[in-house]
């Protein structure tokens, strides 16, 4: 899916029909809507005992396959296969009353993978690649150190997994081709996969800190028409990251 941009001195237009692009965008959002609706429908049947809100930040590394820019199907830039990533995000969710070791959450994060040679050749022009997954997650936890003050455990190792609706945006790419530069500034939204694992340590009944490992796989599709032809960037990103954060629990009974 492509989003139309206008870049001087070249006009960037959609490579695909606006109607088809709109339909793909609506399908992506419909998929996320169905997932959120399923999470909501599950709530009354099992009950909510404990809600939570998390914020976190961290960093890691991103490995890319098919990390190339193409013009009319021909590779014009073969980029690095790995780079660093910084990320931050937040999460809302709940643990079930009848099954306190099971929970559901909706997570949103923003990361900025950096490949040192993704910019224009022989240029210091800034190039920003942003990846923002929205992930409905199924979660499982293990209560450790239970007491009257911490009935669900002062320490809670957990794992989480789910699909991710991944928004990817590239600020600008310019590659030297025959006759004129190829310019790509585009965004896309595609489905990916999100996996987590971590441990929460509670400082009080309601507040705690956590460390977490996360794995994200994304398959962005960035494409546009320019005076040089069709410019494409369709990598597969695999990000391994570590984050630290704080959690607030509410709705205890």
C-alpha positions as CSV (number, residue, x, y, z in Angstrom):
1,X,0.0,0.0,0.0
2,X,1.4,3.4,-0.9
3,X,0.6,6.9,0.3
4,X,1.0,9.6,-2.3
5,X,3.6,12.3,-1.7
6,X,4.9,15.3,-3.7
7,X,8.6,15.7,-3.6
8,X,10.5,18.4,-5.5
9,X,11.7,18.2,-8.1
10,X,9.9,15.0,-8.9
11,X,6.3,14.1,-8.5
12,X,5.8,10.9,-6.5
13,X,2.6,9.1,-7.4
14,X,1.1,5.8,-6.5
15,X,2.2,2.7,-8.4
16,X,-1.1,1.1,-7.8
17,X,-4.7,2.2,-8.3
18,X,-5.9,4.6,-5.6
19,X,-9.0,2.5,-5.3
20,X,-7.0,-0.7,-4.7
21,X,-4.7,1.1,-2.2
22,X,-7.7,2.4,-0.3
23,X,-9.2,-1.1,-0.2
24,X,-6.0,-2.5,1.1
25,X,-5.8,0.2,3.8
26,X,-9.4,-0.5,4.8
27,X,-8.7,-4.2,5.0
28,X,-5.7,-3.7,7.3
29,X,-7.7,-1.5,9.7
30,X,-10.6,-4.0,9.5
31,X,-8.3,-6.8,10.6
32,X,-7.1,-4.8,13.6
33,X,-10.7,-3.9,14.4
34,X,-11.8,-7.6,14.4
35,X,-8.9,-8.5,16.7
36,X,-9.8,-5.7,19.2
37,X,-13.5,-6.7,19.0
38,X,-12.6,-10.3,19.8
39,X,-10.6,-9.2,22.9
40,X,-13.6,-7.1,24.0
41,X,-16.1,-9.9,23.5
42,X,-14.0,-12.3,25.6
43,X,-14.1,-9.9,28.6
44,X,-17.6,-10.6,30.0
45,X,-17.3,-14.4,29.8
46,X,-14.2,-14.6,32.0
47,X,-14.3,-11.4,34.1
48,X,-11.6,-8.8,34.7
49,X,-9.8,-8.9,38.0
50,X,-6.7,-6.7,37.3
51,X,-6.1,-4.0,34.7
52,X,-2.7,-2.6,33.9
53,X,-1.0,0.2,32.0
54,X,2.7,0.0,31.0
55,X,5.2,2.4,29.4
56,X,8.6,1.4,28.3
57,X,11.7,2.3,26.3
58,X,14.8,0.5,25.1
59,X,16.8,-0.5,22.1
60,X,18.2,-3.5,20.1
61,X,19.2,-4.6,16.7
62,X,17.3,-5.1,13.4
63,X,18.4,-7.7,10.8
64,X,17.0,-7.2,7.3
65,X,16.7,-9.6,4.4
66,X,16.0,-8.5,0.9
67,X,17.2,-5.1,2.1
68,X,17.6,-3.5,-1.4
69,X,16.2,-0.6,-3.3
70,X,15.0,-1.4,-6.8
71,X,14.1,0.7,-9.8
72,X,12.0,-1.1,-12.5
73,X,13.0,-4.4,-10.9
74,X,16.8,-3.7,-10.9
75,X,18.7,-3.4,-7.7
76,X,20.3,0.1,-7.4
77,X,21.3,-0.1,-3.7
78,X,22.2,-3.1,-1.6
79,X,22.0,-2.0,2.0
80,X,23.5,-3.3,5.2
81,X,21.9,-6.4,6.6
82,X,21.8,-5.2,10.2
83,X,21.4,-2.0,12.1
84,X,20.5,-0.6,15.5
85,X,17.1,0.3,16.8
86,X,15.7,2.6,19.5
87,X,12.1,2.2,20.6
88,X,9.5,3.3,23.1
89,X,5.9,2.4,23.6
90,X,2.9,1.6,25.9
91,X,0.5,-1.1,26.6
92,X,-3.0,-1.5,28.1
93,X,-4.5,-4.8,29.2
94,X,-6.0,-6.9,31.9
95,X,-5.7,-10.3,33.6
96,X,-8.8,-12.5,33.9
97,X,-10.5,-13.0,37.3
98,X,-11.3,-16.7,36.7
99,X,-7.9,-17.4,35.1
100,X,-5.5,-15.0,36.7
101,X,-2.5,-16.4,34.9
102,X,-4.1,-15.4,31.5
103,X,-4.4,-11.9,30.1
104,X,-4.9,-9.8,27.0
105,X,-3.3,-6.5,26.0
106,X,-3.0,-4.0,23.2
107,X,0.5,-2.7,22.7
108,X,1.8,0.1,20.5
109,X,5.4,1.0,20.0
110,X,7.6,3.2,17.7
111,X,11.1,2.2,16.7
112,X,13.7,3.8,14.4
113,X,15.9,1.1,12.7
114,X,19.2,2.7,11.4
115,X,21.2,1.3,8.5
116,X,24.3,3.4,8.0
117,X,24.0,3.3,4.2
118,X,20.3,3.8,3.7
119,X,20.8,7.5,2.8
120,X,21.5,9.0,-0.6
121,X,24.9,8.2,-2.0
122,X,27.6,10.8,-1.3
123,X,25.1,12.9,0.6
124,X,24.5,13.8,4.2
125,X,20.7,14.3,3.8
126,X,18.8,12.9,6.8
127,X,16.8,9.8,6.2
128,X,14.4,8.4,8.7
129,X,12.9,4.9,8.8
130,X,10.2,4.5,11.3
131,X,8.4,1.2,12.3
132,X,5.3,1.4,14.5
133,X,3.6,-1.9,15.4
134,X,0.1,-2.1,17.0
135,X,-0.1,-5.6,18.6
136,X,-3.1,-7.4,20.2
137,X,-1.3,-9.8,22.6
138,X,-2.3,-13.0,24.5
139,X,-0.3,-13.1,27.8
140,X,0.6,-15.8,30.3
141,X,2.2,-15.1,33.7
142,X,3.5,-17.1,36.7
143,X,3.0,-15.7,40.2
144,X,6.1,-15.9,42.4
145,X,6.5,-14.7,45.9
146,X,2.8,-14.6,46.8
147,X,1.8,-12.9,50.1
148,X,-1.1,-11.0,51.6
149,X,0.3,-7.7,50.2
150,X,1.0,-9.3,46.8
151,X,-1.7,-12.0,46.3
152,X,-0.8,-12.4,42.6
153,X,3.0,-12.6,43.4
154,X,5.5,-9.9,43.9
155,X,7.5,-11.3,40.9
156,X,5.7,-12.2,37.7
157,X,7.5,-13.8,34.8
158,X,5.4,-13.6,31.7
159,X,5.3,-14.3,28.0
160,X,3.1,-12.7,25.3
161,X,2.6,-13.1,21.6
162,X,0.2,-12.0,18.9
163,X,-0.1,-10.5,15.4
164,X,1.1,-7.0,14.7
165,X,-0.3,-4.3,12.3
166,X,2.9,-2.6,11.4
167,X,3.1,0.9,10.0
168,X,6.4,1.7,8.3
169,X,7.5,5.1,6.9
170,X,10.6,6.1,5.0
171,X,11.3,9.9,5.0
172,X,13.3,9.9,1.7
173,X,15.6,7.8,-0.4
174,X,17.5,9.0,-3.5
175,X,19.5,6.6,-5.6
176,X,21.5,7.6,-8.7
177,X,20.1,6.0,-11.8
178,X,20.5,6.7,-15.5
179,X,19.2,10.2,-16.4
180,X,17.6,11.2,-13.1
181,X,17.5,10.4,-9.4
182,X,14.9,8.0,-8.0
183,X,13.1,9.4,-5.0
184,X,11.0,7.4,-2.6
185,X,9.1,8.8,0.4
186,X,6.4,6.5,1.3
187,X,4.5,4.6,4.0
188,X,2.8,1.2,4.3
189,X,0.8,-0.9,6.7
190,X,1.3,-4.7,6.7
191,X,0.8,-7.6,9.1
192,X,3.7,-8.9,11.2
193,X,4.4,-11.0,14.3
194,X,5.2,-9.9,17.9
195,X,6.7,-12.0,20.7
196,X,7.6,-10.9,24.2
197,X,9.0,-12.3,27.4
198,X,9.9,-10.6,30.7
199,X,9.5,-10.3,34.4
200,X,7.7,-7.7,36.6
201,X,8.9,-6.8,40.1
202,X,6.4,-5.0,42.3
203,X,7.5,-2.1,44.5
204,X,4.0,-1.6,45.9
205,X,0.7,-3.4,45.4
206,X,0.0,-1.1,42.4
207,X,3.3,-0.1,41.0
208,X,6.1,-2.2,39.6
209,X,9.1,-2.2,37.2
210,X,9.8,-4.7,34.4
211,X,12.4,-5.8,32.0
212,X,11.4,-7.4,28.7
213,X,12.7,-9.0,25.6
214,X,10.8,-8.5,22.4
215,X,11.0,-9.9,18.9
216,X,9.2,-8.3,16.0
217,X,9.0,-9.4,12.4
218,X,7.7,-7.0,9.8
219,X,7.3,-7.0,6.0
220,X,6.9,-3.4,4.8
221,X,6.1,-2.6,1.2
222,X,7.2,0.9,0.0
223,X,6.7,1.8,-3.6
224,X,6.2,4.8,-5.8
225,X,6.4,6.0,-9.5
226,X,9.0,8.7,-10.3
227,X,10.6,10.0,-13.5
228,X,13.1,7.1,-13.2
229,X,10.3,4.5,-13.1
230,X,8.9,2.3,-10.2
231,X,11.0,2.5,-7.1
232,X,10.5,-0.3,-4.6
233,X,11.7,-1.1,-1.1
234,X,10.4,-4.4,0.3
235,X,12.6,-5.8,3.1
236,X,11.8,-8.2,5.9
237,X,12.8,-6.8,9.3
238,X,13.5,-9.0,12.3
239,X,14.1,-6.9,15.5
240,X,15.5,-8.2,18.8
241,X,15.2,-5.7,21.5
242,X,15.4,-5.2,25.3
243,X,13.2,-2.7,27.1
244,X,12.7,-1.5,30.7
245,X,9.4,0.0,31.9
246,X,7.0,0.8,34.7
247,X,3.6,-0.8,35.3
248,X,0.5,0.4,37.1
249,X,-2.1,-2.1,38.2
250,X,-5.7,-1.2,39.0
251,X,-9.1,-2.9,39.6
252,X,-7.9,-5.2,42.3
253,X,-10.8,-6.9,44.2
